[in-house]
Amino acid sequence: MPKTGDGDDEPDYAEQIAASAEVHKGAWQRTLDDMKAMEEELEEDGWEVVAIGAGHTAPTNPDVGATDRWGFVHVIPDNKSEPFEEAVETGKFPQYRVFRNEMQGRIFMLTQLLDPESETAILIAGNFEMRHAPGLVKTALKEDEMFTHVQKLDKTHLGSFRHDDVEKFFPEPHKYTGYQVEFDDVLDDEAESE
């Protein structure tokens, strides 16, 4: 293993970044594979499915940005915008599930939005660094709700979904308390002491 210039036996910083990038790349591919498998399973059951791997996912809180929208903002490719908009016009998507995997400070997630009445499903895969999420976690806990927003790269808003179960997105909110955001008024004492 290469040494740093000061004689320490620690790996080179560039090597650590490269290794981390490979781990993240593998985790993202597994997330996309899981989405594809879920898409096929739903289609076999007769559902119309729109599956999208977001090009970028931002955990956004009201304290930043030029909009009052907060939640997860997924930027999707142009070629997926029309199928997404058609699906949104079809149903209300009252049911949702969130599948998450944490890997080296990054969350890989798959959000499943379901409209049982029309048997339409939207699957959105995204990932984000945990260090960018504390403001959103605090806001979601305080407001006791969560949002998923979808837009194109040019910021054209395509659709939004409200969620009433914050825990599906942040099952362990105390994990975000180490990122210079005060959580005193939103986490109970039991969660903080874990």
C-alpha positions as CSV (number, residue, x, y, z in Angstrom):
1,M,0.0,0.0,0.0
2,P,1.5,3.4,-0.9
3,K,2.5,5.7,1.9
4,T,1.9,9.3,2.4
5,G,4.9,11.6,2.2
6,D,5.2,12.0,5.9
7,G,6.1,8.4,6.5
8,D,2.7,7.3,8.0
9,D,1.3,3.9,7.0
10,E,-2.0,5.4,5.9
11,P,-3.2,4.9,2.4
12,D,-3.0,7.7,-0.1
13,Y,-6.0,10.0,0.0
14,A,-6.5,9.7,-3.8
15,E,-6.5,5.9,-3.4
16,Q,-9.2,6.2,-0.7
17,I,-11.4,8.3,-2.9
18,A,-11.0,5.9,-5.9
19,A,-11.9,2.9,-3.6
20,S,-14.9,4.8,-2.3
21,A,-16.1,5.7,-5.8
22,E,-16.0,2.0,-6.8
23,V,-18.0,1.1,-3.7
24,H,-20.6,3.8,-4.6
25,K,-20.7,2.8,-8.2
26,G,-21.4,-0.8,-7.2
27,A,-24.1,0.2,-4.7
28,W,-25.8,2.5,-7.4
29,Q,-25.8,-0.4,-9.9
30,R,-27.4,-2.7,-7.3
31,T,-30.1,0.0,-6.7
32,L,-30.8,0.2,-10.4
33,D,-30.9,-3.7,-10.7
34,D,-33.3,-3.8,-7.7
35,M,-35.5,-1.2,-9.5
36,K,-35.5,-3.3,-12.7
37,A,-36.5,-6.4,-10.8
38,M,-39.3,-4.6,-9.0
39,E,-40.4,-3.1,-12.4
40,E,-40.6,-6.6,-13.9
41,E,-42.4,-8.0,-10.9
42,L,-45.1,-5.3,-11.0
43,E,-45.5,-5.6,-14.7
44,E,-46.1,-9.4,-14.3
45,D,-48.8,-8.5,-11.9
46,G,-50.5,-6.3,-14.5
47,W,-49.2,-2.8,-13.4
48,E,-48.2,0.0,-15.7
49,V,-44.7,1.0,-14.5
50,V,-42.5,4.0,-15.1
51,A,-39.0,3.3,-13.7
52,I,-36.5,6.2,-13.5
53,G,-32.9,6.4,-12.3
54,A,-32.5,10.0,-11.3
55,G,-29.5,11.8,-12.6
56,H,-29.3,13.8,-9.4
57,T,-31.1,13.7,-6.1
58,A,-30.9,16.6,-3.6
59,P,-32.2,16.5,-0.1
60,T,-33.6,20.1,0.0
61,N,-34.8,22.1,3.0
62,P,-36.6,25.4,3.0
63,D,-33.6,27.3,4.3
64,V,-31.7,26.9,1.0
65,G,-32.6,27.6,-2.6
66,A,-35.0,29.9,-4.4
67,T,-38.1,27.9,-3.9
68,D,-40.3,27.0,-0.9
69,R,-40.4,23.4,-2.1
70,W,-38.6,21.0,0.2
71,G,-38.0,17.2,0.3
72,F,-36.1,15.0,-2.1
73,V,-35.8,16.7,-5.5
74,H,-35.0,14.2,-8.2
75,V,-33.7,15.4,-11.5
76,I,-34.7,13.0,-14.3
77,P,-33.6,12.6,-17.9
78,D,-35.6,14.4,-20.6
79,N,-36.5,11.0,-22.2
80,K,-38.3,10.0,-19.0
81,S,-40.2,13.2,-18.5
82,E,-43.1,12.4,-20.8
83,P,-43.8,8.8,-19.4
84,F,-43.6,10.3,-15.9
85,E,-46.1,13.1,-16.7
86,E,-48.5,10.6,-18.3
87,A,-48.3,8.4,-15.2
88,V,-48.9,11.4,-12.8
89,E,-52.0,12.3,-14.8
90,T,-53.3,8.7,-14.4
91,G,-53.4,8.5,-10.7
92,K,-53.0,10.0,-7.2
93,F,-50.4,7.6,-5.8
94,P,-51.6,7.4,-2.2
95,Q,-49.4,4.4,-1.4
96,Y,-45.6,4.5,-1.3
97,R,-42.6,2.5,0.0
98,V,-39.0,3.5,0.4
99,F,-36.1,1.1,0.1
100,R,-32.8,2.3,1.4
101,N,-29.2,1.2,1.7
102,E,-26.4,3.1,3.4
103,M,-22.9,2.8,2.1
104,Q,-19.9,4.9,3.3
105,G,-21.9,8.1,4.1
106,R,-24.2,7.9,1.1
107,I,-27.8,6.7,1.0
108,F,-29.0,4.8,-2.1
109,M,-32.8,4.7,-2.2
110,L,-35.7,3.5,-4.3
111,T,-39.0,5.2,-3.9
112,Q,-42.0,3.2,-5.0
113,L,-45.2,5.3,-5.7
114,L,-48.4,3.3,-6.2
115,D,-51.8,4.1,-7.5
116,P,-53.8,0.8,-6.9
117,E,-56.9,2.2,-8.6
118,S,-55.2,2.6,-12.0
119,E,-52.6,0.0,-11.3
120,T,-49.9,2.5,-12.1
121,A,-46.5,2.5,-10.4
122,I,-43.6,5.0,-10.5
123,L,-40.2,3.9,-9.3
124,I,-37.5,6.5,-8.7
125,A,-34.0,5.5,-7.8
126,G,-31.7,8.2,-6.3
127,N,-28.7,8.6,-4.0
128,F,-27.3,11.4,-1.9
129,E,-24.6,12.1,0.7
130,M,-25.9,12.0,4.3
131,R,-24.0,15.1,5.1
132,H,-26.3,17.1,2.8
133,A,-29.5,15.8,4.5
134,P,-29.6,17.1,8.1
135,G,-31.6,20.2,7.3
136,L,-34.2,18.2,5.5
137,V,-34.3,15.6,8.2
138,K,-35.0,18.3,10.8
139,T,-37.7,20.0,8.7
140,A,-39.4,16.7,7.9
141,L,-39.5,15.8,11.6
142,K,-40.7,19.2,12.6
143,E,-43.5,19.3,9.9
144,D,-44.2,15.5,10.3
145,E,-44.4,15.1,6.6
146,M,-42.1,14.5,3.6
147,F,-42.2,15.4,-0.1
148,T,-40.8,13.9,-3.3
149,H,-40.4,16.3,-6.2
150,V,-39.4,15.5,-9.8
151,Q,-38.0,17.9,-12.2
152,K,-36.0,18.1,-15.4
153,L,-32.4,19.4,-15.6
154,D,-33.7,22.8,-16.7
155,K,-35.7,22.9,-13.4
156,T,-39.1,22.3,-15.1
157,H,-41.3,20.9,-12.3
158,L,-43.0,17.7,-13.4
159,G,-44.7,16.5,-10.2
160,S,-44.7,16.3,-6.4
161,F,-45.9,13.8,-3.9
162,R,-46.7,14.3,-0.2
163,H,-45.8,11.6,2.3
164,D,-47.1,11.3,5.9
165,D,-44.5,8.9,7.2
166,V,-41.1,10.5,7.7
167,E,-39.7,7.4,9.2
168,K,-39.9,5.6,5.8
169,F,-37.3,8.1,4.5
170,F,-35.3,8.5,7.7
171,P,-35.7,5.4,9.9
172,E,-32.8,6.5,12.1
173,P,-32.9,10.3,12.2
174,H,-30.4,10.5,15.0
175,K,-27.7,9.4,12.5
176,Y,-27.9,12.9,11.0
177,T,-27.3,14.8,14.3
178,G,-23.5,15.0,13.9
179,Y,-23.7,17.4,10.9
180,Q,-23.9,20.8,12.6
181,V,-27.7,21.1,12.7
182,E,-29.5,21.5,16.0
183,F,-32.0,18.7,16.5
184,D,-33.0,19.6,20.1
185,D,-36.6,20.5,19.3
186,V,-37.4,17.6,16.9
187,L,-35.8,14.5,18.4
188,D,-36.9,13.0,21.6
189,D,-34.4,12.2,24.3
190,E,-34.5,8.4,23.7
191,A,-33.6,8.8,20.0
192,E,-30.7,11.2,20.8
193,S,-29.2,8.8,23.4
194,E,-29.0,5.8,21.0
